[in-house]
Amino acid sequence: MSLISVLVNLAILNLVKLNSSTSAADADAVAANIDLSPYLLGGEAKVKRMTAPGIDSTDTQTATWAGQNYVNETAAGVEPVEENQNGFVRFLGSEAVLVFLQQSGDSELHLYAQ
């Protein structure tokens, strides 16, 4: 038997600077798309986002992690987890996403092939 390691989770950052004053057209131009379908192994991905109106935003209530903002270290709002079945993830400038490819607590899934 041989050991095969499979990617389970990804952290992806779009480091293109997006300011809160950026137009919708300019924001769309710096958005990134990633095709994760080769890593889905017939399943789906779950996506959580860290986002804000822009890197220059000073309103802490508009910065969110998985749809929730934090005031005095307390989460507010509903935590949506995006379900992604086609493998394409789109994210804006100055945005980060965590992608969960497998439902496992491990950072790698080990498969054994004979």
SEMI-403933 format. One record per atom (N, C-alpha, C): x, y, z; residue in three letters. Coordinates in steps of 0.02 Angstrom, whole numbers, padded with zeros to 5 digits, always signed. Example, Ala and Ser with C-alpha at 12.3 -4.5 7.8 and 13.67 -1.06 7.14 Angstrom:
+00660-00284+00390Ala
+00615-00225+00390Ala
+00660-00165+00390Ala
+00642-00112+00354Ser
+00684-00053+00357Ser
+00645+00002+00394Ser
This chain:
+00042-00059+00000Met
+00000+00000+00000Met
+00044+00062+00000Met
+00019+00115-00032Ser
+00054+00179-00031Ser
+00008+00233-00002Ser
+00038+00280+00030Leu
+00001+00335+00062Leu
-00009+00391+00012Leu
-00071+00416+00008Ile
-00087+00472-00036Ile
-00115+00528+00008Ile
-00086+00588+00003Ser
-00112+00645+00041Ser
-00157+00686-00004Ser
-00212+00709+00023Val
-00261+00748-00015Val
-00272+00814+00021Val
-00274+00867-00018Leu
-00287+00934+00009Leu
-00357+00937+00040Leu
-00361+00966+00100Val
-00425+00968+00136Val
-00451+01040+00145Val
-00408+01086+00165Asn
-00428+01155+00178Asn
-00380+01203+00142Asn
-00407+01261+00123Leu
-00366+01313+00091Leu
-00382+01381+00122Leu
-00331+01422+00130Ala
-00340+01492+00148Ala
-00316+01531+00087Ala
-00360+01573+00058Ile
-00344+01609-00003Ile
-00353+01684+00010Ile
-00303+01724-00008Leu
-00306+01796+00002Leu
-00301+01832-00065Leu
-00343+01882-00075Asn
-00336+01926-00133Asn
-00303+01989-00105Asn
-00239+01997-00118Leu
-00200+02052-00089Leu
-00203+02117-00130Leu
-00244+02118-00182Val
-00254+02180-00220Val
-00293+02228-00174Val
-00267+02289-00166Lys
-00298+02337-00121Lys
-00365+02361-00149Lys
-00416+02358-00106Leu
-00482+02383-00123Leu
-00502+02433-00069Leu
-00513+02495-00089Asn
-00534+02547-00042Asn
-00610+02551-00041Asn
-00637+02579+00013Ser
-00709+02585+00018Ser
-00738+02632-00034Ser
-00696+02675-00063Ser
-00718+02722-00115Ser
-00711+02692-00186Ser
-00687+02631-00192Thr
-00677+02599-00257Thr
-00745+02589-00291Thr
-00749+02605-00355Ser
-00812+02596-00391Ser
-00826+02522-00400Ser
-00889+02506-00413Ala
-00909+02436-00423Ala
-00873+02406-00483Ala
-00863+02445-00535Ala
-00828+02421-00595Ala
-00755+02405-00580Ala
-00723+02450-00542Asp
-00653+02437-00523Asp
-00647+02379-00475Asp
-00694+02372-00429Ala
-00694+02316-00383Ala
-00702+02250-00421Ala
-00745+02250-00471Asp
-00755+02190-00511Asp
-00691+02173-00550Asp
-00654+02224-00571Ala
-00594+02212-00611Ala
-00539+02179-00570Ala
-00537+02189-00504Val
-00485+02159-00462Val
-00508+02095-00427Val
-00570+02076-00439Ala
-00595+02014-00409Ala
-00557+01955-00439Ala
-00548+01904-00399Ala
-00513+01844-00421Ala
-00560+01784-00422Ala
-00548+01739-00468Asn
-00587+01677-00473Asn
-00538+01619-00471Asn
-00555+01569-00432Ile
-00513+01509-00428Ile
-00557+01449-00440Ile
-00532+01403-00481Asp
-00567+01341-00495Asp
-00539+01287-00449Asp
-00579+01265-00402Leu
-00559+01213-00355Leu
-00588+01145-00372Leu
-00622+01141-00429Ser
-00656+01078-00446Ser
-00609+01017-00447Ser
-00546+01023-00466Pro
-00503+00964-00463Pro
-00492+00936-00393Pro
-00505+00978-00342Tyr
-00493+00957-00272Tyr
-00556+00936-00235Tyr
-00614+00940-00267Leu
-00676+00925-00232Leu
-00689+00851-00223Leu
-00659+00809-00262Leu
-00666+00737-00256Leu
-00739+00715-00256Leu
-00778+00747-00299Gly
-00848+00729-00306Gly
-00893+00759-00253Gly
-00866+00799-00208Gly
-00905+00829-00154Gly
-00916+00903-00166Gly
-00924+00938-00112Glu
-00934+01010-00117Glu
-00886+01044-00069Glu
-00875+01107-00081Ala
-00833+01148-00037Ala
-00878+01192+00005Ala
-00856+01206+00065Lys
-00888+01256+00108Lys
-00841+01315+00112Lys
-00869+01376+00108Val
-00828+01437+00104Val
-00850+01485+00159Val
-00800+01513+00194Lys
-00811+01568+00241Lys
-00768+01626+00219Lys
-00795+01687+00224Arg
-00760+01747+00200Arg
-00744+01796+00256Arg
-00687+01830+00248Met
-00670+01888+00288Met
-00671+01947+00240Met
-00715+01994+00254Thr
-00724+02048+00206Thr
-00739+02114+00242Thr
-00728+02168+00207Ala
-00743+02236+00231Ala
-00755+02279+00170Ala
-00784+02338+00179Pro
-00795+02382+00121Pro
-00730+02402+00087Pro
-00675+02402+00123Gly
-00609+02419+00096Gly
-00557+02419+00150Gly
-00494+02419+00130Ile
-00441+02418+00180Ile
-00436+02483+00220Ile
-00467+02536+00193Asp
-00466+02600+00228Asp
-00527+02610+00274Asp
-00570+02561+00278Ser
-00630+02566+00319Ser
-00611+02566+00393Ser
-00640+02612+00431Thr
-00626+02616+00502Thr
-00686+02594+00544Thr
-00741+02578+00512Asp
-00801+02555+00547Asp
-00795+02480+00559Asp
-00781+02461+00621Thr
-00770+02391+00637Thr
-00833+02348+00627Thr
-00891+02379+00626Gln
-00952+02340+00617Gln
-00963+02319+00545Gln
-00926+02348+00498Thr
-00934+02328+00427Thr
-00884+02274+00407Thr
-00832+02264+00447Ala
-00786+02208+00434Ala
-00818+02145+00462Ala
-00820+02093+00422Thr
-00853+02032+00444Thr
-00809+01971+00433Thr
-00818+01922+00476Trp
-00789+01856+00468Trp
-00848+01807+00465Trp
-00856+01775+00408Ala
-00911+01728+00396Ala
-00978+01761+00411Ala
-00985+01824+00387Gly
-01049+01859+00394Gly
-01062+01890+00461Gly
-01016+01881+00508Gln
-01026+01908+00575Gln
-00976+01964+00588Gln
-01000+02017+00621Asn
-00954+02068+00643Asn
-00944+02061+00719Asn
-00893+02093+00744Tyr
-00876+02085+00815Tyr
-00873+02153+00849Tyr
-00913+02160+00902Val
-00912+02220+00943Val
-00897+02198+01014Val
-00844+02226+01043Asn
-00823+02206+01110Asn
-00812+02130+01114Asn
-00782+02102+01063Glu
-00764+02031+01060Glu
-00824+01984+01059Glu
-00883+02011+01041Thr
-00943+01969+01038Thr
-00968+01968+00966Thr
-00979+01908+00940Ala
-01003+01901+00871Ala
-01076+01922+00866Ala
-01091+01957+00812Ala
-01160+01978+00799Ala
-01177+01959+00727Ala
-01238+01936+00717Gly
-01259+01917+00650Gly
-01260+01842+00640Gly
-01288+01822+00585Val
-01293+01751+00568Val
-01229+01730+00532Val
-01205+01671+00547Glu
-01144+01646+00515Glu
-01163+01603+00454Glu
-01164+01635+00395Pro
-01179+01595+00335Pro
-01116+01558+00312Pro
-01125+01497+00293Val
-01071+01458+00263Val
-01093+01443+00192Val
-01056+01469+00145Glu
-01074+01459+00075Glu
-01059+01387+00055Glu
-01107+01356+00022Glu
-01096+01289-00005Glu
-01080+01297-00079Glu
-01026+01266-00100Asn
-01003+01275-00168Asn
-00996+01207-00200Asn
-01037+01194-00252Gln
-01036+01129-00283Gln
-01000+01129-00350Gln
-00991+01187-00382Asn
-00959+01187-00447Asn
-00884+01198-00444Asn
-00858+01217-00385Gly
-00786+01223-00376Gly
-00758+01292-00390Gly
-00798+01338-00415Phe
-00772+01406-00429Phe
-00786+01451-00369Phe
-00733+01485-00346Val
-00739+01532-00290Val
-00717+01600-00316Val
-00759+01650-00306Arg
-00744+01718-00326Arg
-00737+01760-00263Arg
-00685+01802-00261Phe
-00676+01845-00204Phe
-00644+01911-00225Phe
-00663+01963-00189Leu
-00644+02032-00206Leu
-00575+02049-00180Leu
-00550+02107-00201Gly
-00487+02132-00175Gly
-00493+02142-00100Gly
-00437+02133-00065Ser
-00434+02141+00008Ser
-00482+02093+00044Ser
-00498+02038+00013Glu
-00543+01989+00043Glu
-00505+01923+00052Glu
-00523+01886+00103Ala
-00493+01820+00115Ala
-00549+01769+00120Ala
-00535+01709+00097Val
-00584+01654+00104Val
-00549+01593+00133Val
-00586+01557+00174Leu
-00565+01490+00196Leu
-00609+01441+00160Leu
-00579+01392+00129Val
-00615+01342+00091Val
-00605+01275+00125Val
-00660+01242+00142Phe
-00658+01176+00174Phe
-00678+01126+00121Phe
-00630+01087+00097Leu
-00642+01039+00043Leu
-00668+00973+00069Leu
-00652+00955+00130Gln
-00674+00892+00160Gln
-00704+00908+00228Gln
-00749+00867+00250Gln
-00778+00875+00316Gln
-00736+00835+00366Gln
-00680+00863+00384Ser
-00633+00829+00428Ser
-00598+00881+00471Ser
-00579+00862+00530Gly
-00541+00907+00573Gly
-00467+00908+00556Gly
-00446+00862+00512Asp
-00376+00857+00494Asp
-00359+00908+00440Asp
-00296+00929+00437Ser
-00275+00973+00384Ser
-00259+00934+00321Ser
-00250+00869+00328Glu
-00240+00826+00270Glu
-00282+00763+00280Glu
-00305+00737+00226Leu
-00341+00674+00227Leu
-00295+00622+00197Leu
-00281+00570+00233His
-00235+00518+00208His
-00275+00459+00180His
-00262+00443+00119Leu
-00293+00386+00087Leu
-00240+00335+00072Leu
-00258+00273+00075Tyr
-00210+00220+00059Tyr
-00232+00186-00005Tyr
-00185+00179-00051Ala
-00198+00146-00115Ala
-00161+00080-00116Ala
-00192+00031-00144Gln
-00159-00035-00147Gln
-00126-00045-00213Gln
